[in-house]
Amino acid sequence: MSTGHGAIPKLSGDIRPLIPKLGLRNYWYPAIADTNVGTRKPLKVALLGEEICLFRGVTGGVVAIQDVCPHRGARLSEGVCHYRGTVACPYHGWVYDESGKNVAVLSEGPDSGVCGKPGTEAHVYPTRTLKGVVFVWIGDAEPAPIEQDVPEEFFDADALVQVGQVYWKCNWEVALENSMDSHVNYVHRNAVVVARAGFIARGAQGEHPLYVGNGFGGDVSESNYMRRSPRQDLYPNGWKWPKTNYRRFFTWLTKPLAERARRNIPPPRSARWCGGHHLPGMFRAEFGWDLYTRMCVPVEEHLTRVWYYHCTRPKNGARRLWDRLMYATLRRWIIEYNFSRQDEAVMLNQRYDTPEKLSGTDAEVIQWRKLVVTRHYGGRDAPFDYRNPDGLAPDAVPLERVSVRYLQEQARVRGRR
């Protein structure tokens, strides 16, 4: 089913040049919010170097076809949807239905001799709309089951998934690797969401990545979230980090609220969708107020569309309304702007082509790169050579090894007995 780009190269040394600059093909990607697609005017979306025209089909679903008219190269997205379930090119009025078939040529009339002939059809991209997000299959192979590429909460009727979107002016892999290391308590030391919960030292050795089939999770038995952290790191020469503790007053005021909010974060329901990094390009975390996903979609080589999925499972309608209100008024700014723009500021001028000296906390960076290169060259089903701690098979990793929230919920349940 899947197609690759030849033999898998040797996965040693610096393999960054082997990572596809425009992302992994033959995967499902988020393209647009369903509400953005109208009935009269098509829209253009670019991803993975592809330019796509989106419009409404006969039954109201979103259709995706190539944005370039097969006739003379005009942009279909600049056309008009004159008739239900079709889009007309703005140049000569070539009309395409949702199957990509050329069904009329308005500039030539009903007796057009070219209408519908071989070569006049437009390429169609498979689509699926979930929780208000239109996902598009980008690739040459037959679409894989969408459940393999889209987080589990999109298929959960009880889950509330709120979605945000920003652009980062950097490569998708640079954007994604940002969430794989120990930078949080340095880069984000003044971010609201970090200061409210207090300083957490990452640890000099990091965590062993656990391979779960579509990416990696961190082994929570090694996580600093499971043990008390010092107020400051102390260096042999007397240096302290953070240099001062004045932020701890803010932490003192807000930490009870942070801990209460954390209890409302829904744990993942399977290890496959645990916190960590997952194909084709997402980072997930039990973070802030929700089960949080940052999905990095390549637009161009140095432009990434970053999608945010914020998942909660409200117990009633009032709580659902509260979660929506808080996301719209406060949480979106805290996570997607105050926190994430600090990441972007570093990455804008980051070099990805100079020699590296990696640390023990970069273990997941190394394995992630190997996984991406393996799937790029060998296809999405190519086996990945990685040995988990304790010899765990990818589909046998227990949820308690990769989810702090799962452990907390289990402890809460036991405490009620």
C-alpha beads as a LAMMPS data file, in Angstrom:
LAMMPS data file: protein, C-alpha beads

417 atoms
416 bonds

1 atom types
1 bond types

-500.0 500.0 xlo xhi
-500.0 500.0 ylo yhi
-500.0 500.0 zlo zhi

Masses

1 110.0

Atoms # bond

1 1 1 0.000 0.000 0.000
2 1 1 2.692 2.491 1.004
3 1 1 5.406 3.790 -1.295
4 1 1 8.860 4.970 -0.313
5 1 1 11.834 6.557 -2.017
6 1 1 14.183 3.591 -2.420
7 1 1 16.442 1.612 -0.143
8 1 1 16.695 2.800 3.450
9 1 1 20.132 4.402 3.888
10 1 1 22.498 3.729 6.743
11 1 1 21.133 5.391 9.865
12 1 1 24.350 6.543 11.474
13 1 1 26.170 9.831 11.715
14 1 1 24.442 13.052 10.750
15 1 1 21.289 12.010 8.866
16 1 1 19.650 15.437 8.799
17 1 1 20.243 15.833 5.028
18 1 1 18.126 12.673 4.499
19 1 1 15.041 14.116 6.204
20 1 1 12.451 15.230 3.601
21 1 1 12.320 19.012 3.584
22 1 1 8.609 18.973 2.778
23 1 1 7.558 16.241 5.169
24 1 1 6.437 12.633 4.898
25 1 1 4.056 11.710 2.116
26 1 1 1.312 9.082 2.237
27 1 1 -0.166 10.377 5.476
28 1 1 -3.288 12.282 6.530
29 1 1 -2.750 15.973 7.339
30 1 1 -5.050 18.725 8.675
31 1 1 -5.799 21.196 5.896
32 1 1 -8.448 23.677 7.012
33 1 1 -11.276 24.279 9.463
34 1 1 -14.516 23.060 7.914
35 1 1 -16.292 26.345 8.697
36 1 1 -13.858 28.262 6.486
37 1 1 -15.089 26.580 3.310
38 1 1 -18.138 28.313 1.833
39 1 1 -20.574 27.336 -0.897
40 1 1 -19.857 30.040 -3.503
41 1 1 -16.114 30.601 -3.450
42 1 1 -13.408 27.926 -3.329
43 1 1 -10.324 28.270 -1.166
44 1 1 -6.630 27.534 -1.635
45 1 1 -4.484 25.654 0.870
46 1 1 -0.818 24.736 0.434
47 1 1 0.831 21.850 2.271
48 1 1 3.840 19.611 1.598
49 1 1 4.521 21.649 -1.526
50 1 1 1.074 20.806 -2.938
51 1 1 -1.413 23.535 -3.861
52 1 1 -4.993 22.428 -3.285
53 1 1 -8.399 23.900 -4.139
54 1 1 -11.173 23.243 -1.606
55 1 1 -14.921 23.539 -2.241
56 1 1 -18.206 21.961 -1.194
57 1 1 -19.407 18.736 -2.797
58 1 1 -23.006 17.876 -3.660
59 1 1 -23.783 16.598 -0.158
60 1 1 -21.975 19.489 1.551
61 1 1 -18.714 17.748 2.376
62 1 1 -15.405 19.442 1.612
63 1 1 -13.746 18.361 -1.642
64 1 1 -10.025 18.816 -2.444
65 1 1 -8.635 18.905 -5.987
66 1 1 -5.472 20.261 -7.570
67 1 1 -5.462 24.046 -7.678
68 1 1 -4.066 24.271 -11.215
69 1 1 -6.575 23.974 -14.066
70 1 1 -5.464 21.244 -16.532
71 1 1 -6.401 23.534 -19.445
72 1 1 -4.048 26.528 -19.210
73 1 1 -2.851 26.564 -15.606
74 1 1 -5.185 29.120 -14.054
75 1 1 -5.976 28.814 -10.357
76 1 1 -9.188 26.952 -9.644
77 1 1 -9.239 28.488 -6.168
78 1 1 -9.762 31.876 -7.833
79 1 1 -12.858 30.614 -9.614
80 1 1 -16.532 30.355 -8.621
81 1 1 -18.830 27.534 -7.571
82 1 1 -21.660 28.322 -10.006
83 1 1 -23.343 24.943 -9.651
84 1 1 -23.739 22.752 -6.565
85 1 1 -20.825 20.343 -6.102
86 1 1 -18.604 21.965 -8.746
87 1 1 -15.932 24.619 -9.191
88 1 1 -15.365 26.660 -12.352
89 1 1 -11.968 27.909 -13.531
90 1 1 -11.831 31.745 -13.592
91 1 1 -10.195 31.823 -17.056
92 1 1 -12.288 29.789 -19.507
93 1 1 -14.992 28.418 -17.252
94 1 1 -13.874 24.802 -17.232
95 1 1 -16.120 23.204 -14.611
96 1 1 -14.999 20.298 -12.397
97 1 1 -17.099 18.091 -10.175
98 1 1 -15.993 16.456 -6.928
99 1 1 -14.550 13.456 -8.767
100 1 1 -12.244 15.807 -10.706
101 1 1 -14.105 15.251 -13.977
102 1 1 -14.421 18.149 -16.406
103 1 1 -18.218 18.341 -16.795
104 1 1 -18.608 21.608 -18.729
105 1 1 -16.667 24.322 -20.562
106 1 1 -18.688 27.488 -20.075
107 1 1 -16.676 29.537 -22.587
108 1 1 -17.399 27.013 -25.372
109 1 1 -20.963 26.017 -24.603
110 1 1 -22.791 22.665 -24.252
111 1 1 -21.271 21.284 -27.465
112 1 1 -17.623 21.781 -26.436
113 1 1 -15.457 19.219 -28.173
114 1 1 -12.870 19.043 -25.381
115 1 1 -15.157 18.637 -22.384
116 1 1 -14.544 15.414 -20.523
117 1 1 -11.793 14.117 -22.790
118 1 1 -8.832 12.214 -21.308
119 1 1 -6.351 14.626 -19.765
120 1 1 -8.970 17.184 -18.805
121 1 1 -9.550 15.692 -15.347
122 1 1 -8.142 17.247 -12.158
123 1 1 -6.369 15.240 -9.464
124 1 1 -8.556 14.647 -6.409
125 1 1 -7.236 14.392 -2.856
126 1 1 -9.185 12.163 -0.434
127 1 1 -10.668 14.125 2.491
128 1 1 -12.306 13.405 5.819
129 1 1 -13.830 15.910 8.244
130 1 1 -13.485 15.189 11.974
131 1 1 -14.419 17.499 14.838
132 1 1 -14.628 20.398 12.384
133 1 1 -11.170 19.833 10.862
134 1 1 -10.776 18.796 7.222
135 1 1 -7.997 16.228 6.834
136 1 1 -6.426 15.557 3.427
137 1 1 -4.485 12.499 2.284
138 1 1 -1.222 13.617 0.681
139 1 1 0.465 10.856 -1.291
140 1 1 0.389 8.497 -4.225
141 1 1 -0.688 5.331 -2.417
142 1 1 -4.218 4.358 -1.454
143 1 1 -5.227 6.174 1.743
144 1 1 -4.407 4.390 4.979
145 1 1 -7.089 4.194 7.687
146 1 1 -7.283 7.713 9.043
147 1 1 -7.301 6.379 12.617
148 1 1 -3.610 5.560 12.165
149 1 1 -2.623 9.196 11.593
150 1 1 -5.142 11.295 13.529
151 1 1 -5.278 11.291 17.350
152 1 1 -7.833 9.072 19.045
153 1 1 -9.864 11.924 20.523
154 1 1 -11.089 12.885 17.051
155 1 1 -13.079 9.623 17.061
156 1 1 -14.399 10.020 20.616
157 1 1 -17.939 11.436 20.766
158 1 1 -17.408 12.642 24.342
159 1 1 -14.184 14.522 23.641
160 1 1 -14.118 18.265 23.097
161 1 1 -11.322 19.166 20.663
162 1 1 -10.615 22.870 20.265
163 1 1 -8.318 23.837 17.434
164 1 1 -5.888 26.698 16.873
165 1 1 -3.431 27.507 14.106
166 1 1 -0.325 29.684 13.674
167 1 1 2.558 29.899 11.189
168 1 1 6.236 29.503 12.024
169 1 1 8.859 30.689 9.549
170 1 1 11.061 27.613 9.793
171 1 1 11.270 24.072 8.456
172 1 1 8.763 21.542 9.791
173 1 1 11.458 19.287 11.268
174 1 1 13.081 22.192 13.101
175 1 1 9.640 23.090 14.451
176 1 1 8.943 19.539 15.607
177 1 1 12.346 18.826 17.152
178 1 1 11.802 21.893 19.313
179 1 1 9.651 19.785 21.647
180 1 1 12.135 16.906 22.082
181 1 1 14.726 18.287 24.443
182 1 1 15.434 20.063 27.739
183 1 1 14.835 23.679 26.686
184 1 1 11.502 24.268 28.440
185 1 1 12.737 25.589 31.773
186 1 1 15.220 27.874 30.048
187 1 1 13.454 29.271 26.982
188 1 1 10.078 29.331 28.734
189 1 1 11.228 30.415 32.187
190 1 1 8.969 33.488 31.970
191 1 1 6.045 31.820 30.224
192 1 1 2.830 31.965 32.221
193 1 1 2.081 28.255 31.907
194 1 1 5.557 27.267 33.178
195 1 1 5.808 29.819 35.986
196 1 1 2.395 28.861 37.355
197 1 1 3.498 25.266 37.949
198 1 1 7.034 25.844 39.207
199 1 1 10.546 24.877 38.152
200 1 1 11.025 21.276 36.993
201 1 1 14.601 20.209 36.286
202 1 1 14.725 17.983 33.202
203 1 1 17.665 15.950 34.443
204 1 1 21.065 15.453 32.840
205 1 1 20.235 12.131 31.164
206 1 1 16.672 12.743 29.987
207 1 1 14.255 9.838 29.511
208 1 1 14.506 6.674 27.433
209 1 1 12.148 6.924 24.449
210 1 1 9.598 4.111 24.210
211 1 1 8.643 3.229 20.643
212 1 1 4.864 2.786 20.332
213 1 1 4.553 2.041 16.608
214 1 1 3.782 5.527 15.286
215 1 1 6.364 7.407 17.324
216 1 1 7.782 7.696 20.821
217 1 1 6.661 8.346 24.351
218 1 1 8.802 9.130 27.381
219 1 1 9.254 6.502 30.101
220 1 1 7.402 8.072 33.027
221 1 1 9.369 6.007 35.519
222 1 1 12.282 8.313 34.640
223 1 1 10.215 11.480 34.434
224 1 1 10.924 14.449 36.676
225 1 1 7.176 15.029 36.804
226 1 1 7.039 11.988 39.091
227 1 1 9.450 13.292 41.722
228 1 1 10.167 16.487 43.606
229 1 1 12.493 18.981 41.965
230 1 1 14.886 21.368 43.707
231 1 1 14.018 25.035 43.904
232 1 1 17.186 25.802 41.947
233 1 1 19.939 23.862 40.210
234 1 1 23.277 24.378 41.977
235 1 1 26.565 24.273 40.024
236 1 1 29.983 23.427 41.550
237 1 1 31.249 27.002 41.163
238 1 1 28.289 28.381 43.071
239 1 1 26.071 29.346 40.139
240 1 1 22.356 28.851 40.608
241 1 1 19.629 28.404 38.031
242 1 1 17.195 30.051 38.030
243 1 1 19.397 32.894 39.310
244 1 1 16.624 34.187 41.541
245 1 1 13.490 32.742 43.060
246 1 1 11.194 35.749 42.680
247 1 1 9.085 33.804 40.163
248 1 1 8.201 31.398 42.937
249 1 1 5.828 33.974 44.424
250 1 1 3.749 33.752 41.263
251 1 1 4.065 29.964 41.444
252 1 1 2.907 30.000 45.066
253 1 1 -0.181 31.964 44.093
254 1 1 -1.107 29.895 41.056
255 1 1 0.178 26.367 41.663
256 1 1 -2.997 25.195 43.449
257 1 1 -4.978 26.284 40.383
258 1 1 -2.454 24.560 38.112
259 1 1 -2.724 21.305 40.049
260 1 1 -6.506 21.484 39.975
261 1 1 -6.457 22.130 36.242
262 1 1 -4.087 19.237 35.712
263 1 1 -6.591 16.856 37.306
264 1 1 -8.994 17.693 34.467
265 1 1 -6.529 16.697 31.727
266 1 1 -7.843 13.474 30.167
267 1 1 -5.221 10.727 29.947
268 1 1 -4.782 9.072 26.552
269 1 1 -6.699 5.844 26.119
270 1 1 -3.948 3.967 24.335
271 1 1 -0.149 4.073 24.431
272 1 1 -0.145 4.674 20.677
273 1 1 -1.430 8.200 21.359
274 1 1 0.552 8.932 24.521
275 1 1 2.480 12.100 25.159
276 1 1 5.516 12.267 22.889
277 1 1 6.165 12.480 19.159
278 1 1 4.056 10.764 16.547
279 1 1 4.012 10.448 12.775
280 1 1 3.631 12.251 10.513
281 1 1 4.719 15.270 12.584
282 1 1 3.033 15.856 15.916
283 1 1 3.951 16.375 19.549
284 1 1 1.494 15.462 22.315
285 1 1 1.613 16.339 25.990
286 1 1 -0.500 16.248 29.144
287 1 1 0.090 19.941 29.524
288 1 1 -1.582 22.995 30.978
289 1 1 -5.310 22.390 30.968
290 1 1 -5.728 19.639 28.381
291 1 1 -4.296 16.802 26.350
292 1 1 -2.370 19.013 23.987
293 1 1 -1.162 18.299 20.466
294 1 1 1.089 20.444 18.304
295 1 1 0.934 19.269 14.664
296 1 1 3.615 20.628 12.312
297 1 1 2.462 20.728 8.681
298 1 1 5.056 21.735 6.059
299 1 1 3.833 24.483 3.731
300 1 1 7.137 25.378 2.102
301 1 1 10.697 24.470 3.021
302 1 1 10.941 27.337 5.492
303 1 1 7.299 27.775 6.450
304 1 1 5.300 25.539 8.789
305 1 1 1.614 25.665 9.610
306 1 1 1.342 24.681 13.271
307 1 1 -1.987 23.218 14.339
308 1 1 -2.970 22.931 17.996
309 1 1 -5.479 20.376 19.237
310 1 1 -6.702 20.892 22.808
311 1 1 -8.637 17.895 24.114
312 1 1 -10.808 17.779 27.220
313 1 1 -13.683 15.489 28.183
314 1 1 -16.224 17.760 29.894
315 1 1 -18.652 15.936 32.172
316 1 1 -21.623 18.127 31.273
317 1 1 -22.778 20.964 29.042
318 1 1 -21.837 23.663 31.524
319 1 1 -18.269 22.391 31.758
320 1 1 -18.076 22.171 27.966
321 1 1 -19.161 25.800 27.692
322 1 1 -16.604 26.778 30.361
323 1 1 -13.772 25.028 28.497
324 1 1 -14.727 26.811 25.280
325 1 1 -14.901 30.183 27.006
326 1 1 -11.566 29.766 28.772
327 1 1 -9.819 28.633 25.586
328 1 1 -11.189 31.579 23.598
329 1 1 -10.381 34.211 26.213
330 1 1 -7.225 33.037 27.963
331 1 1 -5.774 29.586 27.353
332 1 1 -5.223 30.011 23.641
333 1 1 -3.120 33.113 24.234
334 1 1 -1.158 31.449 27.038
335 1 1 -0.247 28.324 25.039
336 1 1 -0.260 29.288 21.378
337 1 1 1.218 32.767 21.715
338 1 1 2.858 33.493 25.083
339 1 1 4.450 30.024 25.252
340 1 1 4.880 28.972 21.616
341 1 1 6.094 32.276 20.227
342 1 1 9.077 31.947 22.554
343 1 1 9.945 28.759 20.664
344 1 1 9.517 30.426 17.293
345 1 1 11.777 33.334 18.260
346 1 1 14.687 30.914 18.741
347 1 1 13.992 28.848 15.620
348 1 1 13.705 31.732 13.145
349 1 1 17.481 32.004 12.808
350 1 1 18.455 28.519 13.970
351 1 1 20.935 26.714 11.702
352 1 1 20.083 23.126 10.764
353 1 1 23.117 22.529 8.572
354 1 1 26.012 23.019 10.992
355 1 1 27.755 20.291 13.047
356 1 1 25.973 19.210 16.236
357 1 1 27.186 17.940 19.586
358 1 1 24.153 16.225 21.066
359 1 1 23.390 15.639 24.742
360 1 1 21.842 12.770 26.641
361 1 1 18.573 14.721 26.678
362 1 1 18.565 14.582 22.861
363 1 1 17.944 10.813 22.785
364 1 1 14.490 11.211 21.265
365 1 1 15.791 13.636 18.625
366 1 1 18.202 10.943 17.416
367 1 1 15.597 8.181 17.286
368 1 1 12.942 10.428 15.757
369 1 1 15.253 11.348 12.874
370 1 1 15.961 7.676 12.250
371 1 1 12.232 6.910 12.200
372 1 1 11.465 9.738 9.758
373 1 1 14.238 8.685 7.379
374 1 1 13.140 5.040 7.606
375 1 1 9.552 5.881 6.681
376 1 1 10.575 8.376 4.005
377 1 1 12.709 5.852 2.133
378 1 1 10.973 2.612 3.066
379 1 1 7.354 3.778 3.136
380 1 1 4.928 4.180 6.010
381 1 1 4.891 0.450 6.769
382 1 1 8.669 -0.025 6.776
383 1 1 9.856 -1.829 9.946
384 1 1 11.806 0.317 12.372
385 1 1 14.815 -1.175 14.127
386 1 1 14.596 -0.041 17.751
387 1 1 14.725 -1.971 21.010
388 1 1 12.514 -0.687 23.782
389 1 1 13.593 -0.867 27.428
390 1 1 12.564 -4.232 28.900
391 1 1 12.172 -5.581 25.354
392 1 1 8.593 -4.273 25.079
393 1 1 6.978 -4.690 21.668
394 1 1 5.623 -1.385 20.272
395 1 1 2.018 -2.569 20.534
396 1 1 2.568 -3.973 24.038
397 1 1 3.758 -0.804 25.792
398 1 1 1.449 -0.389 28.806
399 1 1 -0.210 2.970 29.268
400 1 1 1.234 3.303 32.766
401 1 1 4.745 3.465 31.255
402 1 1 3.964 6.522 29.130
403 1 1 1.224 8.546 30.868
404 1 1 1.577 10.432 34.147
405 1 1 -2.126 11.329 34.069
406 1 1 -3.078 7.679 33.702
407 1 1 -1.068 6.857 36.824
408 1 1 -2.664 9.736 38.692
409 1 1 -6.152 8.605 37.721
410 1 1 -5.410 5.038 38.775
411 1 1 -4.166 6.287 42.142
412 1 1 -7.304 8.409 42.550
413 1 1 -9.527 5.409 41.827
414 1 1 -7.636 3.254 44.327
415 1 1 -7.946 6.010 46.920
416 1 1 -11.737 5.911 46.653
417 1 1 -11.927 2.212 47.484

Bonds

1 1 1 2
2 1 2 3
3 1 3 4
4 1 4 5
5 1 5 6
6 1 6 7
7 1 7 8
8 1 8 9
9 1 9 10
10 1 10 11
11 1 11 12
12 1 12 13
13 1 13 14
14 1 14 15
15 1 15 16
16 1 16 17
17 1 17 18
18 1 18 19
19 1 19 20
20 1 20 21
21 1 21 22
22 1 22 23
23 1 23 24
24 1 24 25
25 1 25 26
26 1 26 27
27 1 27 28
28 1 28 29
29 1 29 30
30 1 30 31
31 1 31 32
32 1 32 33
33 1 33 34
34 1 34 35
35 1 35 36
36 1 36 37
37 1 37 38
38 1 38 39
39 1 39 40
40 1 40 41
41 1 41 42
42 1 42 43
43 1 43 44
44 1 44 45
45 1 45 46
46 1 46 47
47 1 47 48
48 1 48 49
49 1 49 50
50 1 50 51
51 1 51 52
52 1 52 53
53 1 53 54
54 1 54 55
55 1 55 56
56 1 56 57
57 1 57 58
58 1 58 59
59 1 59 60
60 1 60 61
61 1 61 62
62 1 62 63
63 1 63 64
64 1 64 65
65 1 65 66
66 1 66 67
67 1 67 68
68 1 68 69
69 1 69 70
70 1 70 71
71 1 71 72
72 1 72 73
73 1 73 74
74 1 74 75
75 1 75 76
76 1 76 77
77 1 77 78
78 1 78 79
79 1 79 80
80 1 80 81
81 1 81 82
82 1 82 83
83 1 83 84
84 1 84 85
85 1 85 86
86 1 86 87
87 1 87 88
88 1 88 89
89 1 89 90
90 1 90 91
91 1 91 92
92 1 92 93
93 1 93 94
94 1 94 95
95 1 95 96
96 1 96 97
97 1 97 98
98 1 98 99
99 1 99 100
100 1 100 101
101 1 101 102
102 1 102 103
103 1 103 104
104 1 104 105
105 1 105 106
106 1 106 107
107 1 107 108
108 1 108 109
109 1 109 110
110 1 110 111
111 1 111 112
112 1 112 113
113 1 113 114
114 1 114 115
115 1 115 116
116 1 116 117
117 1 117 118
118 1 118 119
119 1 119 120
120 1 120 121
121 1 121 122
122 1 122 123
123 1 123 124
124 1 124 125
125 1 125 126
126 1 126 127
127 1 127 128
128 1 128 129
129 1 129 130
130 1 130 131
131 1 131 132
132 1 132 133
133 1 133 134
134 1 134 135
135 1 135 136
136 1 136 137
137 1 137 138
138 1 138 139
139 1 139 140
140 1 140 141
141 1 141 142
142 1 142 143
143 1 143 144
144 1 144 145
145 1 145 146
146 1 146 147
147 1 147 148
148 1 148 149
149 1 149 150
150 1 150 151
151 1 151 152
152 1 152 153
153 1 153 154
154 1 154 155
155 1 155 156
156 1 156 157
157 1 157 158
158 1 158 159
159 1 159 160
160 1 160 161
161 1 161 162
162 1 162 163
163 1 163 164
164 1 164 165
165 1 165 166
166 1 166 167
167 1 167 168
168 1 168 169
169 1 169 170
170 1 170 171
171 1 171 172
172 1 172 173
173 1 173 174
174 1 174 175
175 1 175 176
176 1 176 177
177 1 177 178
178 1 178 179
179 1 179 180
180 1 180 181
181 1 181 182
182 1 182 183
183 1 183 184
184 1 184 185
185 1 185 186
186 1 186 187
187 1 187 188
188 1 188 189
189 1 189 190
190 1 190 191
191 1 191 192
192 1 192 193
193 1 193 194
194 1 194 195
195 1 195 196
196 1 196 197
197 1 197 198
198 1 198 199
199 1 199 200
200 1 200 201
201 1 201 202
202 1 202 203
203 1 203 204
204 1 204 205
205 1 205 206
206 1 206 207
207 1 207 208
208 1 208 209
209 1 209 210
210 1 210 211
211 1 211 212
212 1 212 213
213 1 213 214
214 1 214 215
215 1 215 216
216 1 216 217
217 1 217 218
218 1 218 219
219 1 219 220
220 1 220 221
221 1 221 222
222 1 222 223
223 1 223 224
224 1 224 225
225 1 225 226
226 1 226 227
227 1 227 228
228 1 228 229
229 1 229 230
230 1 230 231
231 1 231 232
232 1 232 233
233 1 233 234
234 1 234 235
235 1 235 236
236 1 236 237
237 1 237 238
238 1 238 239
239 1 239 240
240 1 240 241
241 1 241 242
242 1 242 243
243 1 243 244
244 1 244 245
245 1 245 246
246 1 246 247
247 1 247 248
248 1 248 249
249 1 249 250
250 1 250 251
251 1 251 252
252 1 252 253
253 1 253 254
254 1 254 255
255 1 255 256
256 1 256 257
257 1 257 258
258 1 258 259
259 1 259 260
260 1 260 261
261 1 261 262
262 1 262 263
263 1 263 264
264 1 264 265
265 1 265 266
266 1 266 267
267 1 267 268
268 1 268 269
269 1 269 270
270 1 270 271
271 1 271 272
272 1 272 273
273 1 273 274
274 1 274 275
275 1 275 276
276 1 276 277
277 1 277 278
278 1 278 279
279 1 279 280
280 1 280 281
281 1 281 282
282 1 282 283
283 1 283 284
284 1 284 285
285 1 285 286
286 1 286 287
287 1 287 288
288 1 288 289
289 1 289 290
290 1 290 291
291 1 291 292
292 1 292 293
293 1 293 294
294 1 294 295
295 1 295 296
296 1 296 297
297 1 297 298
298 1 298 299
299 1 299 300
300 1 300 301
301 1 301 302
302 1 302 303
303 1 303 304
304 1 304 305
305 1 305 306
306 1 306 307
307 1 307 308
308 1 308 309
309 1 309 310
310 1 310 311
311 1 311 312
312 1 312 313
313 1 313 314
314 1 314 315
315 1 315 316
316 1 316 317
317 1 317 318
318 1 318 319
319 1 319 320
320 1 320 321
321 1 321 322
322 1 322 323
323 1 323 324
324 1 324 325
325 1 325 326
326 1 326 327
327 1 327 328
328 1 328 329
329 1 329 330
330 1 330 331
331 1 331 332
332 1 332 333
333 1 333 334
334 1 334 335
335 1 335 336
336 1 336 337
337 1 337 338
338 1 338 339
339 1 339 340
340 1 340 341
341 1 341 342
342 1 342 343
343 1 343 344
344 1 344 345
345 1 345 346
346 1 346 347
347 1 347 348
348 1 348 349
349 1 349 350
350 1 350 351
351 1 351 352
352 1 352 353
353 1 353 354
354 1 354 355
355 1 355 356
356 1 356 357
357 1 357 358
358 1 358 359
359 1 359 360
360 1 360 361
361 1 361 362
362 1 362 363
363 1 363 364
364 1 364 365
365 1 365 366
366 1 366 367
367 1 367 368
368 1 368 369
369 1 369 370
370 1 370 371
371 1 371 372
372 1 372 373
373 1 373 374
374 1 374 375
375 1 375 376
376 1 376 377
377 1 377 378
378 1 378 379
379 1 379 380
380 1 380 381
381 1 381 382
382 1 382 383
383 1 383 384
384 1 384 385
385 1 385 386
386 1 386 387
387 1 387 388
388 1 388 389
389 1 389 390
390 1 390 391
391 1 391 392
392 1 392 393
393 1 393 394
394 1 394 395
395 1 395 396
396 1 396 397
397 1 397 398
398 1 398 399
399 1 399 400
400 1 400 401
401 1 401 402
402 1 402 403
403 1 403 404
404 1 404 405
405 1 405 406
406 1 406 407
407 1 407 408
408 1 408 409
409 1 409 410
410 1 410 411
411 1 411 412
412 1 412 413
413 1 413 414
414 1 414 415
415 1 415 416
416 1 416 417
